[in-house]
Amino acid sequence: MGSKRQFRIWRGDETGGDLKDYTVEVNEGEVVLDVIHRLQATEAPDLACRWNCKAGKCGSCSMEINGKPRLGCMTRMSTFEESETVTVTPLRTFPVIRDLVTDVSFNYEKARETPAFAPPADVAPGDYRMEQVDVERSQEFRKCIECFLCQNVCHVIRDHDENKPAFSGPRYFIRAAELDMHPLDARTDRREYAQSDMGLGFCNITKCCTEVCPEHIKITDNGIIPMKERVVDRRYDPLVWLGNKIFRRGQVPQTSATSGHSSGAVTSGGTHGGAHAHGGGPHVGGVHSHAGGSHDSAAERQAQQGVNWHREVPHPTAPAVDASGKLPLTELTFNKAAAPSPFGDDVTFPLPPEHLNFAHPQQDEPKH
Amino acid sequence: MTTTSARTPRPQPRGGRARAAIAAKTLRTDRWWFAPLITVVGLSAWVIYATVRVFMHKWYWVEQYHYLTPFYSPCVTDRCVEGSSHFGQFLPGWWIIPDAALTLPFLLLFRLTCYYYRKAYYRSFWLSPPACAVPDGHQSYSGETRFPLLGQNLHRYFFYAAAIISLINTWDAILAFHSPEGFGFGLGNIILLVNVVMLWAYTISCHSCRHIIGGRLKHFSKHPMRYKAWTGVSWLNVRHMQLAWITLGTLALTDFYVMAVAAGWINDLRFIN
């Protein structure tokens, strides 16, 4: 049996707005997003609200309900008193577009700045093998649905907008932690990068990100604090420093705000040479990176000089085919784990420039 | 109760779109202020009690049963009662010098830099922020990027010190199985033991300990023993907040019990001798 409930919903856009009162019917088992939809269907058809799955898995319907960052689809109306007025507002940390819809592109900028997974140079795709016990920690962070509630509640940017250029936020700290803990990630400078480029030091461990996470990821205890401790390993631990000096181990160069991309196995063979996402463009707030790439000056020079058309092009091996001359249908019948590559097993991507077998149509024409 | 005091919307940086113009500082309707309030009351009460006791310079040692309060262990000033000094009496007995000057500063710094206590006092004392989605009490914020808060990264060293001090406290608890007839066992022993067990639990559950034990590894599969230890420390680590408060309680209770017996306010309940 439904009942009438009082709602206050923020209506407006970037030029201003206000809380508007509504009286809406609420039925048993409904969530706040249902009420928003009922409002759209009745007295407020122009009420803007972003939503998608209604199952707490897409992270679209992030909003603030009675001042708390929540998912609209996961906030049951039964958690409120019948006499209680429910106040719904857009996320405060991000610019508003209209009503409950905000512009969360800040998060996508930070996502692009975060270095991507860097596979080991000596293991071909398809041959990656990991122990379950090694990936469990990373898998917790893979539950993230990118609702950005943690980014919204973090007071570092919520209350201090000026920190946005230098601070990536909890969602990207767990991304950094995920990759730093990943058993096959080849980058060795993630903790340095997190500290110097992502603003890990801004976090003061007040755990609001963990409190609001709808996936119950232990963002602080399992992601941010371990990353802070890893930074301590590299930067602040005199015992580690002494051990490194004596045993000459862990000779990873200390990175500054912009020199943190020079190391890591991903640079081997210049396979990523020339793959620079920024292309020499301006860096925002001293923060820059590109996904998984690296600066290798030799490879960079080679890339700038272009392809040597007179080189000897190695012939790739043919794809592994069975007796009938076709690719095996399943890996069960194949003599290797994982699916065979249709390009031949000696070909890895991206192709290094010296292995390109493309020839320009006019390459062999006589010059006049 | 909704807080609805108005504020001027902040100017928007970088020439981007403006945030929603919501006048209320927070729209939370729950008792968000309760947790920081109770933290202020609890921590303040404990600090006041501990300060008074540390500078009282008496009633810390029960000669008959060898009970020594953790606030005076090890006693290292020249005013210390004989028997309470395991490591000599090499500091002058000035009033301002705590009798356990060798250990108390490290214990204080261990708790001050503890990841749980940081959350507690940043929220409750420094209001940065007082609660989630409640505005920070400061105009600017640089977090732990500058001195002196950069020093929070030294937590690991205070953990090492705290582990050594826990050994000393354990030794105190073992020596306390004493009576004028030789071996003895009373209620004071139980209190000292419980305190030591809780102190170990709090120390081991520390986030730095969790990292050192195994958290720093990338491949647990190559270090099965450390992985097992890490799993155990992680189990305790989840309870770090509870242990932080429990040990404040057991420390104060142990000290008060020893003080009460030493002052003659109560007699120790003896089970053996």
Interface residues (C-beta under 8 A of the other chain):
Chain A: W10 G12 E14 T15 G16 G17 L19 E64 N66 G67 K68 P69 E84 T87 T89 P90 R92 T93 F94 P95 V96 I97 T102 D103 E131 V133 D134 V153 H155 V156 R158 D159 H160 D161 E162 N163 K164 P165 D180 M181 H182 P183 G199 G201 F202 C203 N204 I205 T206 K207 C208 E211 V212 D221 I225 P226 K228 E229 R230 V231 V232 D233 R235 Y236 D237
Chain B: T2 R10 Q12 P13 R14 G16 R17 A18 R19 A20 A21 I22 A24 T26 L27 R28 T29 D30 Y115 R118 K119 Y122 R123 S128 P129 C132 A133 P135 D136 S140 Y141 S142 G143 E144 T145 L149 L150 N153 L154 H155 R156 H207 S208 R210 H211 G215 R216 K218 H219 F220 S221 Y227 N237 V238
